[in-house]
Amino acid sequence: MVLDDFGPVVSLRKSNYKVPIAVVALILATICLFVSITNFLYPYDYDEETPIASEYYVSYQVSVYGPMFEGDVVEIKYEVIGGENINFFIFDKSNLGRWATGETFAPLYESTGSKDDIEYTLIKNGDIYIVFSNTNTHTINLQVSIQDMALIFYGQYLYLFLGVSFGAVGILALTGNSKDSDQDTFPNSDQYPPLPPD
């Protein structure tokens, strides 16, 4: 096998700690692959159906996994079960506070409707808040899904890459023998000086 002669693989297999290294690598591989598969199956930051009473609102902070930057994309899907209209806003933190207290505010995005499916691109750095406000005279049920698209790489592909990499290290440590290690175990008789005559 070509890898049997590759320097790092030879060193790994000759190491006195190859079994602990392999065990740790395989545990990390399992964790990373589990996280990756989970993110493939459940990709949304938020995915829920929630009731909103009349004159109330719900708010979702999208930057829960870290800071957000200009150019980041957030996918937002929503639908009011029953078809009633709802007010939909995207705010930065300061304008969310102004809107909630009845002051003059400037949303980053706003619309009214019973459903929508948009990809919003941030126009400036910072947290964003997605708000749904019910102006109907009765409670409505909102189905909403929100995904920070920047997390697809980190949550799925990066963890998949790390899982495969750790798994390869663990398997390589536990399999095969390098030629150097064979020579160390069974030294050639030419390495010893001749015995003196009796």
Secondary structure, 3 states (H helix, E strand, C coil): CHHHHCHHHHHHHHCCCHHHHHHHHHHHHHHHHHHHHHHHHCCCCEEEEEEECCCCEEEEECCCCCCCCCCCEEEEEEEEECCCCEEEEEECHHHHHHHHCCCCCCCCEEEEECEEEEEEECCCCCCCEEEEECCCCCCEEEEEEEEECHHHHHHHHHHHHHHHHHHHHHHHHHCCCCHHHHHHHCCCHHHCCCCCCC
